[in-house]
Amino acid sequence: MGKAEEIEAEKKLWESDEAWELRKTFMEAHYDDYSKIQLQCLSQLFINVTILGCEYSESLMEKIHEMGRGISAKMDRKKAGGSYVKASTAKKRQAVKMDDIQEKDGSKKSKEEPLDNEAFNQRLLALKNALGLTPKHLSAEQMLKTAMTSCLLRWNVKKVNTRVDITIDRFLILTHTFSQYCVDSEQLAVNSLVESFLSTTPRLNEAATEIEFDEKPANLAYAISMSRSLAKLKPSVTADRSVKGLTQALEAVNLSLIQNTRKLEGWSQQFDLVAGDILLATRQLGADQCAKPAMAKVAEEMAAEIALKIVHGKSLDNSGENAYSSLRFSA
C-alpha cells in the first residue's frame, strides 16, 4: 500500500469531508517525518486546535502551530466544523421527544453504535502515543485530560468505598480495592493508569468487556504497574539503601514513602513503611525502640531490607481484607 492509499485509509466514518481534507493535507505534509501512530495523534490534535478551538500546553500548541504552518483551511471554521458548535454560541437544547428514543414498536432505541474493535484499539494506541507527547512536568491527571481530549475519548474515575474504578468510554480499564488507610487512592490509580499506558500495549479484550494491558485483566492493572515501578528502582536502591535513598527513588516514580506507627499492647508499637498502598516492611518495636533515635535506626535497617527485596525482584501479593495496605511483598 502506497503513501496515498495509507493516508486515505485514515478517514473516519464520523469525519466531515471538509475536516478530512484538512487533516489529510496535514498528514501528507508530515507523512515521512513521523510514525503512523504519531501522525494519527498529531493530525487529530491539529483538527482539535484548528476547528474545535481546543487549547493544550504551551509547548504542544507551539508544536501544532509550527507543523500546521502553510496548511490553510479550505473553508470557514464554522463550515469545517459542521456539527461542532462552540459552547458560547450553542442554542438551548430542545426537549427530547419519545419518538427520538423509541422505535415504532415502542422499544427503546439503542444509544450505542456497533463497536469496531480494531478501530477502538487504534484509538487506544493513539492515546498511548498522545500521552508520550504530553509534557512530563504535568500531573498524571493533566496528562490524561490532554491526551483524552486529543483522541476524542471519555474517561471516568469512580470510587465506591475503598475500590477505585477507571473507565474509558464504557470499558473498565483499571479497578483496585485499596486499604481503608490509603488517603490518595484515586491519585495513585490515575498515576498507575498513565504508567501502564506508557509501559505496555492497551487493547480491548476478546469479549469486548474491558481494556487490558498486555492481555492482563483490569483487576490486576494496579498491582502489575506497582511491580514495574518498583523494578525501575533497582539501580537507585543498589547504590543507596538508606531511607533517604529509598525516598528519593520512590519519588522518581511518583510514590511517597510513608512511616506509620500503631500502638500495641503495653509500650510496644507496630512500625510500617508504606508506599503506594504497598506494605514494604513492618517491625514490632519494643519499649526501648520507640524513642525517635532508636526508631530512625530501625527505619534504616528496614530500608536496606526493602532495597534487597527490590533488587531480587520480589513479587507483590494482595494483603487480604482489613489489612493496613492492599499489597505487600510475597513471602
C-alpha positions in Angstrom: 0.0 0.0 0.0 1.4 3.4 -1.1 1.5 6.7 0.7 -1.7 8.0 -0.8 -3.6 4.7 0.0 -2.4 4.6 3.6 -3.5 8.2 4.2 -6.9 7.7 2.5 -7.4 4.7 4.8 -7.2 7.0 7.8 -10.5 8.7 7.1 -13.0 8.1 9.9 -16.7 7.4 9.4 -17.7 10.3 11.5 -15.4 12.9 9.8 -17.0 15.5 7.6 -15.5 15.8 4.1 -14.2 19.3 4.9 -12.5 18.3 8.1 -11.0 15.2 6.5 -9.5 17.3 3.6 -7.8 19.5 6.2 -6.4 16.6 8.2 -5.4 14.7 5.0 -3.3 17.7 3.9 -1.6 17.8 7.3 -0.8 14.1 7.1 0.5 14.4 3.6 2.8 17.2 4.7 4.3 15.2 7.6 4.0 11.6 6.4 7.7 11.0 6.2 8.6 12.6 9.5 6.5 10.5 12.0 5.3 7.0 12.6 1.8 6.1 11.8 0.5 6.3 15.3 2.3 9.6 16.0 0.8 11.0 12.8 -2.7 9.9 13.7 -2.4 11.6 17.0 -0.8 14.8 15.8 -3.3 15.2 12.9 -6.2 14.9 15.3 -4.6 17.5 17.6 -4.3 19.8 14.6 -8.0 19.4 13.8 -8.9 19.9 17.5 -6.9 23.2 17.6 -7.9 24.5 14.1 -11.5 23.5 14.0 -12.7 22.9 17.6 -10.6 25.7 19.2 -9.1 23.3 21.8 -6.1 24.5 23.8 -3.3 22.4 25.2 0.0 23.1 27.0 2.1 25.9 25.6 4.8 23.7 24.2 2.3 21.4 22.5 0.4 24.4 21.0 3.7 25.7 19.6 4.4 22.3 18.0 1.0 22.1 16.4 1.1 25.6 15.1 4.6 25.0 13.7 3.5 21.8 11.9 0.4 23.5 10.6 2.1 26.5 9.2 1.4 26.8 5.5 -1.6 24.4 5.7 -4.5 26.6 5.1 -8.1 25.7 6.0 -10.3 25.4 2.8 -13.4 26.7 4.5 -14.6 28.9 7.3 -14.2 27.3 10.7 -18.0 27.1 11.2 -18.4 25.2 7.9 -15.4 22.9 8.6 -16.8 22.0 12.0 -20.2 21.0 10.6 -21.7 19.5 13.7 -19.2 21.3 16.0 -20.5 24.5 17.7 -18.8 26.5 20.3 -20.5 26.3 23.7 -20.8 30.0 23.9 -22.9 30.1 20.7 -24.8 26.9 21.1 -28.6 27.0 21.1 -30.5 25.8 24.0 -31.2 22.1 23.8 -34.7 21.1 22.7 -36.7 18.8 24.8 -36.3 15.1 23.9 -39.4 13.6 22.4 -40.5 10.0 22.9 -40.2 9.4 19.2 -36.5 10.2 19.5 -35.8 7.3 21.9 -38.3 4.7 20.8 -38.6 2.5 17.8 -42.0 2.1 16.0 -42.8 -1.0 18.1 -42.4 1.0 21.3 -39.0 -0.4 22.3 -36.2 1.9 23.2 -33.6 2.8 20.6 -30.1 1.8 21.4 -27.8 4.7 22.3 -24.6 2.9 21.4 -23.3 2.4 17.9 -21.9 -1.0 17.0 -18.3 -1.1 18.1 -15.5 -1.7 15.7 -13.0 -3.4 18.0 -9.9 -2.8 15.8 -10.8 0.8 15.3 -11.1 1.3 19.0 -7.8 -0.4 19.6 -6.2 2.0 17.2 -7.6 4.9 19.2 -6.1 3.4 22.4 -2.7 3.3 20.6 -3.2 6.9 19.6 -4.0 7.7 23.2 -0.8 5.9 24.3 1.2 8.0 21.8 -0.6 11.2 22.9 0.4 10.5 26.5 4.0 10.1 25.4 3.9 13.5 23.7 2.5 15.4 26.7 5.0 17.4 28.8 6.3 15.4 31.7 6.0 18.2 34.2 2.2 17.8 34.1 0.5 15.7 36.7 -0.9 12.3 35.6 -4.4 13.7 35.6 -3.4 16.6 33.5 -1.7 14.3 31.0 -4.8 12.1 30.7 -7.1 15.1 30.2 -4.9 16.5 27.4 -4.4 13.1 25.7 -8.1 12.1 26.1 -9.3 15.3 24.5 -6.9 15.0 21.6 -8.2 11.4 20.9 -11.8 12.2 21.4 -12.2 9.7 24.3 -14.0 10.0 27.6 -12.7 8.7 30.9 -14.1 8.5 34.4 -12.8 7.8 37.8 -15.3 6.3 40.3 -14.7 5.5 43.9 -17.0 3.1 45.8 -15.9 2.7 49.4 -12.2 1.8 49.0 -12.5 0.5 45.5 -11.4 2.8 42.6 -12.7 2.0 39.0 -11.4 3.8 35.9 -13.2 3.5 32.6 -12.5 4.8 29.1 -15.7 5.3 27.2 -17.8 2.5 28.6 -14.9 0.0 29.2 -13.3 -0.8 32.5 -9.5 -0.4 32.3 -8.4 -0.4 36.0 -10.0 -1.5 39.2 -8.4 -1.9 42.6 -9.5 -2.1 46.2 -7.3 0.0 48.4 -6.9 -0.3 52.1 -9.1 2.0 54.3 -5.9 3.8 55.4 -4.9 4.9 51.9 -5.8 8.6 51.6 -4.7 9.2 48.0 -6.2 6.1 46.3 -7.7 8.0 43.3 -4.4 9.8 42.6 -2.5 6.5 42.9 -4.9 4.8 40.5 -4.6 7.6 37.9 -0.8 7.6 38.2 -0.8 3.8 37.7 -3.0 4.1 34.6 -0.6 6.6 32.9 2.4 4.4 33.8 0.5 1.4 32.3 -0.2 3.2 29.0 3.4 4.3 28.7 4.9 0.9 29.5 2.5 -1.6 27.8 0.1 -2.1 25.0 -3.6 -1.4 25.7 -6.2 -3.5 23.9 -9.9 -4.4 24.2 -10.3 -8.0 25.4 -11.8 -10.7 23.2 -15.2 -10.4 24.9 -15.2 -6.6 24.4 -16.0 -6.1 28.1 -12.8 -4.3 29.3 -9.5 -2.9 28.2 -6.4 -4.9 29.1 -2.7 -4.0 29.3 -0.6 -6.7 27.6 -3.6 -9.1 27.9 -3.8 -8.8 31.7 -7.3 -8.1 33.2 -8.2 -4.7 34.7 -8.3 -6.0 38.3 -4.5 -6.8 38.0 -3.5 -3.5 36.3 -2.6 -1.6 39.5 -0.6 -4.4 41.1 1.3 -5.0 37.9 2.0 -1.3 37.5 3.3 -1.1 41.0 5.6 -4.1 40.4 7.0 -2.3 37.3 7.5 0.9 39.2 9.5 -0.9 42.0 11.6 -2.7 39.4 12.6 0.7 38.0 14.2 1.5 41.4 16.9 -1.3 41.2 19.8 0.9 40.0 19.0 3.6 42.6 18.5 1.4 45.6 21.5 -0.7 44.7 23.6 2.5 45.0 21.9 3.9 48.1 20.0 1.7 50.5 19.3 4.3 53.1 15.9 5.8 54.0 16.8 9.0 52.1 17.9 7.0 49.1 14.7 4.9 49.1 12.6 8.0 49.5 14.2 9.8 46.5 14.0 6.7 44.4 10.3 6.3 45.1 9.6 9.9 44.4 11.1 9.4 40.9 8.2 7.0 40.1 5.5 9.2 41.8 5.4 7.3 45.1 5.9 8.6 48.6 7.5 6.7 51.5 5.2 6.8 54.5 6.1 5.8 58.0 3.1 4.5 60.0 3.1 3.6 63.7 0.3 1.8 65.6 0.2 1.3 69.4 0.1 -2.3 70.5 -0.3 -3.8 74.0 1.9 -2.2 76.7 4.6 0.1 75.4 5.2 -1.8 72.1 4.4 -0.3 68.6 3.9 -1.6 65.1 6.1 0.3 62.7 5.3 0.1 58.9 7.0 1.6 55.8 4.4 2.0 53.1 4.3 3.4 49.5 1.5 3.3 47.0 -0.6 1.3 49.5 2.2 -1.4 49.4 3.4 -2.6 52.8 7.2 -2.5 52.1 8.3 -3.6 55.5 7.0 -3.9 59.1 8.5 -4.3 62.5 7.2 -4.7 66.0 9.1 -2.3 68.3 9.8 -2.9 71.9 9.6 -0.1 74.5 13.3 0.6 74.1 13.0 1.2 70.3 10.1 3.6 70.4 12.2 6.7 71.0 13.0 8.8 67.9 16.7 8.0 67.6 16.1 4.2 68.0 13.2 4.3 65.6 15.3 6.1 63.0 17.9 3.4 63.3 15.2 0.7 62.8 13.9 2.6 59.7 17.4 2.5 58.1 17.6 -1.3 58.7 14.1 -1.7 57.1 15.1 0.5 54.1 18.1 -1.8 53.5 15.8 -4.8 53.6 13.3 -3.2 51.2 16.2 -2.4 48.8 17.2 -6.1 48.8 13.7 -7.2 48.0 13.5 -4.8 45.1 16.9 -5.8 43.8 15.9 -9.5 44.0 12.6 -8.8 42.1 10.2 -9.9 44.9 6.7 -10.0 43.6 3.6 -8.4 45.1 0.6 -10.1 46.6 -2.8 -8.9 47.9 -2.6 -8.2 51.6 -6.2 -9.5 52.3 -9.2 -7.9 53.9 -8.9 -5.5 56.8 -5.1 -5.1 56.3 -3.2 -1.8 56.6 -2.3 -2.0 52.9 -3.7 -3.6 49.8 -0.4 -5.0 48.6 2.7 -6.5 50.1 5.8 -8.4 49.1 5.2 -12.1 48.6 6.7 -14.3 51.4 
